[in-house]
Amino acid sequence: MSAQNIIDRLYPLNGGLAVAPDRSVYTPGRWKGEQITFSCNCYLMHHGSGWTLWDTGISDGVAEESGGKVIAHGIRGIVARTLTLQLADIGISPAEVTTVILSHAHFDHVGNAALFPHATWFIQSVEYAAMIGSDYAKYGYSPELYQTLDKTKIVLMEEDHDIFGDGAARVFFTPGHTPGHCSLMVHLSNAGKMLLAADVAHYPYNLEHGCVPSFNSDAQQSVASMQRIRSLADAESAQLWLNHDFVKSATIPHAPAYLD
Ligand SMILES: [Zn+2]
């Protein structure tokens, strides 16, 4: 039986790896010239009778490139197994995903938008404005990745938003990395609450020290969002997952395994 006020199953999907040439971009003043590898997860959720995706990972097309492909800012994306195949492992096709929630529009989050043109997309309104505005390059967006999005299928969120209206999946507005960056709290029956904090921080050191990557859209907002995420996780006794934390990611089950 599936209750409506929880996510029955949460499948972390492997949305590829991102290899960045200079870690000091993420932590200014430290690790100059050191390469860093990031996990890029996205998350499939089963709620009621439907499938919802939080972010879409790096484009499946990158899997065809031996050794990956430099996508943006010298960052190499590597896809070992496509999202399509990972969904097939679970027994569903992209067409069965009826809802997509976007944390923000960087290539490692919106990369597979083209697989879900039929879905309803939840996007922060200020994020969407930045995606389609003339300053998209300043924010590091690649519009060709989301050109298939149908405006009539987009629900523009104004900051915090309860996706199903029952507390199972709540979006929290955490801007700073990008103008409309947001995070997602999911409520599971056995595993409890998970706060999927996307790119609020790339790894624990930055969260602990309030370090803001040099390319973030707003440093003050970034620090405030880090504080907000920590308070939220504390107040709700939630596990906090930083999407790009390679070390943490190695400890969590990935599809076809799931949490419930
Ligand atoms: Zn990212």
py3Dmol code that shows the C-alpha trace and the ligand (Angstrom):
import py3Dmol

protein = """\
ATOM      1  CA  MET A   1       0.000   0.000   0.000  1.00  0.00           C
ATOM      2  CA  SER A   2       1.274   3.440  -0.735  1.00  0.00           C
ATOM      3  CA  ALA A   3       0.466   6.343   1.513  1.00  0.00           C
ATOM      4  CA  GLN A   4      -0.029   9.708  -0.094  1.00  0.00           C
ATOM      5  CA  ASN A   5       1.956  11.726   2.409  1.00  0.00           C
ATOM      6  CA  ILE A   6       5.256   9.940   1.875  1.00  0.00           C
ATOM      7  CA  ILE A   7       7.551   9.046  -0.986  1.00  0.00           C
ATOM      8  CA  ASP A   8       7.204   5.232  -1.174  1.00  0.00           C
ATOM      9  CA  ARG A   9      10.553   4.713  -2.857  1.00  0.00           C
ATOM     10  CA  LEU A  10      13.531   6.951  -3.559  1.00  0.00           C
ATOM     11  CA  TYR A  11      15.946   5.698  -6.218  1.00  0.00           C
ATOM     12  CA  PRO A  12      19.221   7.632  -6.411  1.00  0.00           C
ATOM     13  CA  LEU A  13      20.289   7.537 -10.069  1.00  0.00           C
ATOM     14  CA  ASN A  14      23.821   7.958 -11.335  1.00  0.00           C
ATOM     15  CA  GLY A  15      23.698  11.116 -13.449  1.00  0.00           C
ATOM     16  CA  GLY A  16      27.361  10.808 -14.368  1.00  0.00           C
ATOM     17  CA  LEU A  17      30.615  12.251 -13.109  1.00  0.00           C
ATOM     18  CA  ALA A  18      31.967  15.746 -13.538  1.00  0.00           C
ATOM     19  CA  VAL A  19      35.730  16.182 -13.449  1.00  0.00           C
ATOM     20  CA  ALA A  20      36.785  19.776 -12.804  1.00  0.00           C
ATOM     21  CA  PRO A  21      40.379  20.882 -13.399  1.00  0.00           C
ATOM     22  CA  ASP A  22      40.740  23.361 -10.526  1.00  0.00           C
ATOM     23  CA  ARG A  23      39.225  22.775  -7.118  1.00  0.00           C
ATOM     24  CA  SER A  24      40.016  26.360  -6.017  1.00  0.00           C
ATOM     25  CA  VAL A  25      37.089  27.516  -8.180  1.00  0.00           C
ATOM     26  CA  TYR A  26      34.838  25.771  -5.645  1.00  0.00           C
ATOM     27  CA  THR A  27      36.853  26.704  -2.555  1.00  0.00           C
ATOM     28  CA  PRO A  28      38.612  30.000  -3.321  1.00  0.00           C
ATOM     29  CA  GLY A  29      42.029  30.190  -1.695  1.00  0.00           C
ATOM     30  CA  ARG A  30      42.525  26.448  -1.347  1.00  0.00           C
ATOM     31  CA  TRP A  31      43.520  23.519  -3.562  1.00  0.00           C
ATOM     32  CA  LYS A  32      44.710  25.650  -6.474  1.00  0.00           C
ATOM     33  CA  GLY A  33      45.150  23.574  -9.612  1.00  0.00           C
ATOM     34  CA  GLU A  34      43.958  20.341  -7.994  1.00  0.00           C
ATOM     35  CA  GLN A  35      41.532  18.275 -10.010  1.00  0.00           C
ATOM     36  CA  ILE A  36      38.293  17.222  -8.329  1.00  0.00           C
ATOM     37  CA  THR A  37      35.696  14.639  -9.323  1.00  0.00           C
ATOM     38  CA  PHE A  38      32.055  15.203  -8.482  1.00  0.00           C
ATOM     39  CA  SER A  39      29.229  12.705  -8.341  1.00  0.00           C
ATOM     40  CA  CYS A  40      26.140  13.931 -10.211  1.00  0.00           C
ATOM     41  CA  ASN A  41      23.103  12.210  -8.791  1.00  0.00           C
ATOM     42  CA  CYS A  42      19.518  12.659  -9.710  1.00  0.00           C
ATOM     43  CA  TYR A  43      16.634  11.041  -7.869  1.00  0.00           C
ATOM     44  CA  LEU A  44      13.577   9.120  -8.975  1.00  0.00           C
ATOM     45  CA  MET A  45      10.631   9.060  -6.602  1.00  0.00           C
ATOM     46  CA  HIS A  46       7.494   6.966  -6.516  1.00  0.00           C
ATOM     47  CA  HIS A  47       4.550   8.751  -4.923  1.00  0.00           C
ATOM     48  CA  GLY A  48       0.986   7.438  -4.944  1.00  0.00           C
ATOM     49  CA  SER A  49       0.821   5.908  -8.408  1.00  0.00           C
ATOM     50  CA  GLY A  50       3.194   8.226 -10.205  1.00  0.00           C
ATOM     51  CA  TRP A  51       6.875   8.776 -10.941  1.00  0.00           C
ATOM     52  CA  THR A  52       8.683  12.024 -10.253  1.00  0.00           C
ATOM     53  CA  LEU A  53      12.279  12.947 -10.997  1.00  0.00           C
ATOM     54  CA  TRP A  54      14.429  15.462  -9.108  1.00  0.00           C
ATOM     55  CA  ASP A  55      16.962  16.694 -11.687  1.00  0.00           C
ATOM     56  CA  THR A  56      18.011  14.749 -14.777  1.00  0.00           C
ATOM     57  CA  GLY A  57      21.822  14.393 -14.661  1.00  0.00           C
ATOM     58  CA  ILE A  58      24.328  14.784 -17.504  1.00  0.00           C
ATOM     59  CA  SER A  59      23.009  14.097 -21.006  1.00  0.00           C
ATOM     60  CA  ASP A  60      22.763  10.428 -22.032  1.00  0.00           C
ATOM     61  CA  GLY A  61      24.461  11.404 -25.299  1.00  0.00           C
ATOM     62  CA  VAL A  62      27.765  11.841 -23.433  1.00  0.00           C
ATOM     63  CA  ALA A  63      27.825   8.049 -22.855  1.00  0.00           C
ATOM     64  CA  GLU A  64      28.739   7.625 -26.525  1.00  0.00           C
ATOM     65  CA  GLU A  65      31.937   9.625 -26.084  1.00  0.00           C
ATOM     66  CA  SER A  66      34.845   7.487 -25.001  1.00  0.00           C
ATOM     67  CA  GLY A  67      36.321   9.079 -21.868  1.00  0.00           C
ATOM     68  CA  GLY A  68      33.515  11.600 -21.698  1.00  0.00           C
ATOM     69  CA  LYS A  69      33.368  15.109 -23.052  1.00  0.00           C
ATOM     70  CA  VAL A  70      34.381  18.581 -21.891  1.00  0.00           C
ATOM     71  CA  ILE A  71      31.001  20.270 -21.611  1.00  0.00           C
ATOM     72  CA  ALA A  72      31.465  23.671 -19.976  1.00  0.00           C
ATOM     73  CA  HIS A  73      34.178  25.662 -18.157  1.00  0.00           C
ATOM     74  CA  GLY A  74      36.753  22.910 -18.749  1.00  0.00           C
ATOM     75  CA  ILE A  75      34.598  20.419 -16.843  1.00  0.00           C
ATOM     76  CA  ARG A  76      34.555  16.925 -18.266  1.00  0.00           C
ATOM     77  CA  GLY A  77      31.277  15.044 -18.048  1.00  0.00           C
ATOM     78  CA  ILE A  78      31.419  11.244 -18.000  1.00  0.00           C
ATOM     79  CA  VAL A  79      28.347   9.017 -18.296  1.00  0.00           C
ATOM     80  CA  ALA A  80      29.014   5.327 -17.671  1.00  0.00           C
ATOM     81  CA  ARG A  81      25.401   4.206 -17.841  1.00  0.00           C
ATOM     82  CA  THR A  82      22.600   6.256 -19.329  1.00  0.00           C
ATOM     83  CA  LEU A  83      19.601   7.449 -17.378  1.00  0.00           C
ATOM     84  CA  THR A  84      17.397   5.633 -19.894  1.00  0.00           C
ATOM     85  CA  LEU A  85      19.052   2.304 -19.061  1.00  0.00           C
ATOM     86  CA  GLN A  86      18.861   2.967 -15.333  1.00  0.00           C
ATOM     87  CA  LEU A  87      15.129   3.625 -15.659  1.00  0.00           C
ATOM     88  CA  ALA A  88      14.825   0.396 -17.663  1.00  0.00           C
ATOM     89  CA  ASP A  89      16.577  -1.440 -14.818  1.00  0.00           C
ATOM     90  CA  ILE A  90      13.745  -0.260 -12.560  1.00  0.00           C
ATOM     91  CA  GLY A  91      11.200  -1.283 -15.186  1.00  0.00           C
ATOM     92  CA  ILE A  92      10.002   2.064 -16.464  1.00  0.00           C
ATOM     93  CA  SER A  93      10.512   4.250 -19.518  1.00  0.00           C
ATOM     94  CA  PRO A  94      11.090   8.019 -19.560  1.00  0.00           C
ATOM     95  CA  ALA A  95       7.502   8.431 -20.782  1.00  0.00           C
ATOM     96  CA  GLU A  96       6.252   7.125 -17.422  1.00  0.00           C
ATOM     97  CA  VAL A  97       7.927   9.957 -15.524  1.00  0.00           C
ATOM     98  CA  THR A  98       5.127  12.496 -15.332  1.00  0.00           C
ATOM     99  CA  THR A  99       6.763  15.126 -13.116  1.00  0.00           C
ATOM    100  CA  VAL A 100      10.248  16.633 -13.105  1.00  0.00           C
ATOM    101  CA  ILE A 101      11.476  19.058 -10.436  1.00  0.00           C
ATOM    102  CA  LEU A 102      14.566  21.074 -11.307  1.00  0.00           C
ATOM    103  CA  SER A 103      17.078  22.274  -8.709  1.00  0.00           C
ATOM    104  CA  HIS A 104      18.716  24.588 -11.249  1.00  0.00           C
ATOM    105  CA  ALA A 105      19.644  24.617 -14.925  1.00  0.00           C
ATOM    106  CA  HIS A 106      23.339  23.671 -15.077  1.00  0.00           C
ATOM    107  CA  PHE A 107      24.267  20.919 -17.560  1.00  0.00           C
ATOM    108  CA  ASP A 108      24.670  18.255 -14.887  1.00  0.00           C
ATOM    109  CA  HIS A 109      21.084  18.790 -13.693  1.00  0.00           C
ATOM    110  CA  VAL A 110      19.124  19.583 -16.834  1.00  0.00           C
ATOM    111  CA  GLY A 111      21.177  17.395 -19.214  1.00  0.00           C
ATOM    112  CA  ASN A 112      18.404  14.919 -19.982  1.00  0.00           C
ATOM    113  CA  ALA A 113      15.517  17.381 -20.266  1.00  0.00           C
ATOM    114  CA  ALA A 114      14.913  16.140 -23.802  1.00  0.00           C
ATOM    115  CA  LEU A 115      13.855  12.730 -22.453  1.00  0.00           C
ATOM    116  CA  PHE A 116      10.917  14.280 -20.590  1.00  0.00           C
ATOM    117  CA  PRO A 117       9.143  16.777 -22.879  1.00  0.00           C
ATOM    118  CA  HIS A 118       5.754  15.292 -21.918  1.00  0.00           C
ATOM    119  CA  ALA A 119       6.282  15.758 -18.151  1.00  0.00           C
ATOM    120  CA  THR A 120       5.134  18.629 -15.962  1.00  0.00           C
ATOM    121  CA  TRP A 121       8.225  20.581 -14.927  1.00  0.00           C
ATOM    122  CA  PHE A 122       8.491  22.440 -11.626  1.00  0.00           C
ATOM    123  CA  ILE A 123      11.019  25.270 -11.983  1.00  0.00           C
ATOM    124  CA  GLN A 124      11.602  28.325  -9.824  1.00  0.00           C
ATOM    125  CA  SER A 125      10.271  31.372 -11.583  1.00  0.00           C
ATOM    126  CA  VAL A 126      13.499  33.392 -11.174  1.00  0.00           C
ATOM    127  CA  GLU A 127      15.519  30.408 -12.418  1.00  0.00           C
ATOM    128  CA  TYR A 128      13.356  30.096 -15.508  1.00  0.00           C
ATOM    129  CA  ALA A 129      13.683  33.819 -16.200  1.00  0.00           C
ATOM    130  CA  ALA A 130      17.483  33.430 -16.076  1.00  0.00           C
ATOM    131  CA  MET A 131      17.362  30.327 -18.323  1.00  0.00           C
ATOM    132  CA  ILE A 132      15.515  32.084 -21.108  1.00  0.00           C
ATOM    133  CA  GLY A 133      16.939  35.583 -20.571  1.00  0.00           C
ATOM    134  CA  SER A 134      19.791  37.163 -22.486  1.00  0.00           C
ATOM    135  CA  ASP A 135      22.272  36.600 -19.601  1.00  0.00           C
ATOM    136  CA  TYR A 136      22.058  32.795 -19.737  1.00  0.00           C
ATOM    137  CA  ALA A 137      25.791  32.430 -20.495  1.00  0.00           C
ATOM    138  CA  LYS A 138      26.686  34.475 -17.404  1.00  0.00           C
ATOM    139  CA  TYR A 139      24.940  31.853 -15.284  1.00  0.00           C
ATOM    140  CA  GLY A 140      26.617  28.980 -17.108  1.00  0.00           C
ATOM    141  CA  TYR A 141      23.500  27.678 -18.840  1.00  0.00           C
ATOM    142  CA  SER A 142      23.365  25.907 -22.203  1.00  0.00           C
ATOM    143  CA  PRO A 143      19.899  26.595 -23.674  1.00  0.00           C
ATOM    144  CA  GLU A 144      20.249  23.804 -26.255  1.00  0.00           C
ATOM    145  CA  LEU A 145      19.877  21.349 -23.356  1.00  0.00           C
ATOM    146  CA  TYR A 146      16.400  22.597 -22.466  1.00  0.00           C
ATOM    147  CA  GLN A 147      15.073  23.882 -25.773  1.00  0.00           C
ATOM    148  CA  THR A 148      12.565  21.014 -25.921  1.00  0.00           C
ATOM    149  CA  LEU A 149      10.811  22.227 -22.749  1.00  0.00           C
ATOM    150  CA  ASP A 150       7.225  23.174 -23.458  1.00  0.00           C
ATOM    151  CA  LYS A 151       6.257  26.392 -21.678  1.00  0.00           C
ATOM    152  CA  THR A 152       2.733  25.066 -21.169  1.00  0.00           C
ATOM    153  CA  LYS A 153       4.164  22.123 -19.191  1.00  0.00           C
ATOM    154  CA  ILE A 154       6.080  24.298 -16.739  1.00  0.00           C
ATOM    155  CA  VAL A 155       4.816  25.140 -13.261  1.00  0.00           C
ATOM    156  CA  LEU A 156       6.693  28.205 -12.091  1.00  0.00           C
ATOM    157  CA  MET A 157       7.407  28.006  -8.363  1.00  0.00           C
ATOM    158  CA  GLU A 158       7.610  31.097  -6.195  1.00  0.00           C
ATOM    159  CA  GLU A 159      10.219  30.071  -3.626  1.00  0.00           C
ATOM    160  CA  ASP A 160       9.086  27.316  -1.180  1.00  0.00           C
ATOM    161  CA  HIS A 161       6.645  24.841  -2.666  1.00  0.00           C
ATOM    162  CA  ASP A 162       4.945  21.636  -1.533  1.00  0.00           C
ATOM    163  CA  ILE A 163       4.926  19.573  -4.732  1.00  0.00           C
ATOM    164  CA  PHE A 164       2.082  17.162  -3.910  1.00  0.00           C
ATOM    165  CA  GLY A 165       0.434  19.303  -1.241  1.00  0.00           C
ATOM    166  CA  ASP A 166       0.880  16.570   1.361  1.00  0.00           C
ATOM    167  CA  GLY A 167       4.394  17.164   2.715  1.00  0.00           C
ATOM    168  CA  ALA A 168       5.953  14.184   0.890  1.00  0.00           C
ATOM    169  CA  ALA A 169       8.227  16.363  -1.264  1.00  0.00           C
ATOM    170  CA  ARG A 170       8.835  19.950  -0.284  1.00  0.00           C
ATOM    171  CA  VAL A 171      10.936  22.386  -2.262  1.00  0.00           C
ATOM    172  CA  PHE A 172      12.944  24.961  -0.336  1.00  0.00           C
ATOM    173  CA  PHE A 173      14.238  28.058  -2.065  1.00  0.00           C
ATOM    174  CA  THR A 174      18.027  28.146  -1.634  1.00  0.00           C
ATOM    175  CA  PRO A 175      19.353  30.711  -4.143  1.00  0.00           C
ATOM    176  CA  GLY A 176      22.943  31.822  -4.568  1.00  0.00           C
ATOM    177  CA  HIS A 177      24.529  29.066  -6.620  1.00  0.00           C
ATOM    178  CA  THR A 178      22.175  30.279  -9.358  1.00  0.00           C
ATOM    179  CA  PRO A 179      19.369  32.882  -9.145  1.00  0.00           C
ATOM    180  CA  GLY A 180      16.657  30.300  -8.472  1.00  0.00           C
ATOM    181  CA  HIS A 181      18.533  27.319  -7.045  1.00  0.00           C
ATOM    182  CA  CYS A 182      16.343  25.180  -4.783  1.00  0.00           C
ATOM    183  CA  SER A 183      16.584  22.064  -2.589  1.00  0.00           C
ATOM    184  CA  LEU A 184      14.170  19.208  -1.910  1.00  0.00           C
ATOM    185  CA  MET A 185      13.080  17.565   1.340  1.00  0.00           C
ATOM    186  CA  VAL A 186      11.609  14.109   0.822  1.00  0.00           C
ATOM    187  CA  HIS A 187       9.769  12.174   3.488  1.00  0.00           C
ATOM    188  CA  LEU A 188      10.185   8.373   3.507  1.00  0.00           C
ATOM    189  CA  SER A 189       8.496   5.957   5.883  1.00  0.00           C
ATOM    190  CA  ASN A 190      11.554   3.959   6.993  1.00  0.00           C
ATOM    191  CA  ALA A 191      14.514   6.138   6.073  1.00  0.00           C
ATOM    192  CA  GLY A 192      12.851   9.274   7.447  1.00  0.00           C
ATOM    193  CA  LYS A 193      13.578  12.665   5.963  1.00  0.00           C
ATOM    194  CA  MET A 194      16.224  13.354   3.329  1.00  0.00           C
ATOM    195  CA  LEU A 195      17.252  16.848   2.431  1.00  0.00           C
ATOM    196  CA  LEU A 196      18.576  16.778  -1.116  1.00  0.00           C
ATOM    197  CA  ALA A 197      20.516  20.024  -1.108  1.00  0.00           C
ATOM    198  CA  ALA A 198      21.680  19.944  -4.739  1.00  0.00           C
ATOM    199  CA  ASP A 199      24.525  22.494  -5.148  1.00  0.00           C
ATOM    200  CA  VAL A 200      24.025  24.584  -2.005  1.00  0.00           C
ATOM    201  CA  ALA A 201      27.540  23.305  -1.306  1.00  0.00           C
ATOM    202  CA  HIS A 202      29.624  20.897  -3.390  1.00  0.00           C
ATOM    203  CA  TYR A 203      31.140  19.058  -0.420  1.00  0.00           C
ATOM    204  CA  PRO A 204      31.043  19.235   3.385  1.00  0.00           C
ATOM    205  CA  TYR A 205      34.133  21.450   3.764  1.00  0.00           C
ATOM    206  CA  ASN A 206      32.367  24.289   1.949  1.00  0.00           C
ATOM    207  CA  LEU A 207      29.199  23.870   3.968  1.00  0.00           C
ATOM    208  CA  GLU A 208      31.139  23.840   7.245  1.00  0.00           C
ATOM    209  CA  HIS A 209      33.217  26.892   6.361  1.00  0.00           C
ATOM    210  CA  GLY A 210      30.706  28.903   4.349  1.00  0.00           C
ATOM    211  CA  CYS A 211      32.931  28.783   1.235  1.00  0.00           C
ATOM    212  CA  VAL A 212      31.280  30.121  -1.898  1.00  0.00           C
ATOM    213  CA  PRO A 213      32.417  28.970  -5.355  1.00  0.00           C
ATOM    214  CA  SER A 214      33.739  31.856  -7.442  1.00  0.00           C
ATOM    215  CA  PHE A 215      31.134  31.322 -10.175  1.00  0.00           C
ATOM    216  CA  ASN A 216      28.055  31.394  -7.919  1.00  0.00           C
ATOM    217  CA  SER A 217      25.528  34.047  -8.904  1.00  0.00           C
ATOM    218  CA  ASP A 218      25.291  35.639  -5.443  1.00  0.00           C
ATOM    219  CA  ALA A 219      27.733  35.114  -2.549  1.00  0.00           C
ATOM    220  CA  GLN A 220      25.497  36.518   0.192  1.00  0.00           C
ATOM    221  CA  GLN A 221      22.548  34.413  -0.883  1.00  0.00           C
ATOM    222  CA  SER A 222      24.857  31.384  -1.077  1.00  0.00           C
ATOM    223  CA  VAL A 223      25.937  31.751   2.552  1.00  0.00           C
ATOM    224  CA  ALA A 224      22.343  32.347   3.699  1.00  0.00           C
ATOM    225  CA  SER A 225      21.213  29.225   1.810  1.00  0.00           C
ATOM    226  CA  MET A 226      23.938  27.121   3.447  1.00  0.00           C
ATOM    227  CA  GLN A 227      22.719  28.323   6.844  1.00  0.00           C
ATOM    228  CA  ARG A 228      19.132  27.634   5.892  1.00  0.00           C
ATOM    229  CA  ILE A 229      19.923  24.079   4.810  1.00  0.00           C
ATOM    230  CA  ARG A 230      21.798  23.308   8.016  1.00  0.00           C
ATOM    231  CA  SER A 231      18.964  24.704  10.161  1.00  0.00           C
ATOM    232  CA  LEU A 232      16.352  22.798   8.194  1.00  0.00           C
ATOM    233  CA  ALA A 233      18.221  19.507   8.493  1.00  0.00           C
ATOM    234  CA  ASP A 234      18.654  20.075  12.235  1.00  0.00           C
ATOM    235  CA  ALA A 235      15.084  21.187  12.872  1.00  0.00           C
ATOM    236  CA  GLU A 236      13.603  18.226  10.995  1.00  0.00           C
ATOM    237  CA  SER A 237      16.262  15.641  11.879  1.00  0.00           C
ATOM    238  CA  ALA A 238      16.816  15.085   8.173  1.00  0.00           C
ATOM    239  CA  GLN A 239      19.799  13.465   6.507  1.00  0.00           C
ATOM    240  CA  LEU A 240      21.592  16.061   4.410  1.00  0.00           C
ATOM    241  CA  TRP A 241      22.861  14.950   1.019  1.00  0.00           C
ATOM    242  CA  LEU A 242      25.100  17.210  -1.033  1.00  0.00           C
ATOM    243  CA  ASN A 243      24.593  16.082  -4.583  1.00  0.00           C
ATOM    244  CA  HIS A 244      28.186  16.404  -5.748  1.00  0.00           C
ATOM    245  CA  ASP A 245      29.833  14.915  -2.681  1.00  0.00           C
ATOM    246  CA  PHE A 246      31.653  11.998  -4.279  1.00  0.00           C
ATOM    247  CA  VAL A 247      32.605  10.443  -0.930  1.00  0.00           C
ATOM    248  CA  LYS A 248      29.052  10.542   0.420  1.00  0.00           C
ATOM    249  CA  SER A 249      27.591   9.375  -2.868  1.00  0.00           C
ATOM    250  CA  ALA A 250      29.718   6.227  -2.710  1.00  0.00           C
ATOM    251  CA  THR A 251      27.938   5.276   0.538  1.00  0.00           C
ATOM    252  CA  ILE A 252      24.355   5.554  -0.730  1.00  0.00           C
ATOM    253  CA  PRO A 253      22.461   2.869  -2.643  1.00  0.00           C
ATOM    254  CA  HIS A 254      21.833   3.567  -6.315  1.00  0.00           C
ATOM    255  CA  ALA A 255      19.115   2.281  -8.646  1.00  0.00           C
ATOM    256  CA  PRO A 256      17.819  -0.325  -9.044  1.00  0.00           C
ATOM    257  CA  ALA A 257      18.274  -0.275  -5.234  1.00  0.00           C
ATOM    258  CA  TYR A 258      16.108   2.239  -3.408  1.00  0.00           C
ATOM    259  CA  LEU A 259      15.263   3.700  -0.031  1.00  0.00           C
ATOM    260  CA  ASP A 260      11.765   3.540   1.374  1.00  0.00           C
TER     261      ASP A 260
END
"""
ligand_1 = """\
1
ZN
Zn 25.757 20.777 -10.157
"""
view = py3Dmol.view(width=600, height=400)
view.addModel(protein, "pdb")
view.setStyle({"model": 0}, {"cartoon": {"style": "trace"}})
view.addModel(ligand_1, "xyz")
view.setStyle({"model": 1}, {"stick": {}})
view.zoomTo()
view.show()
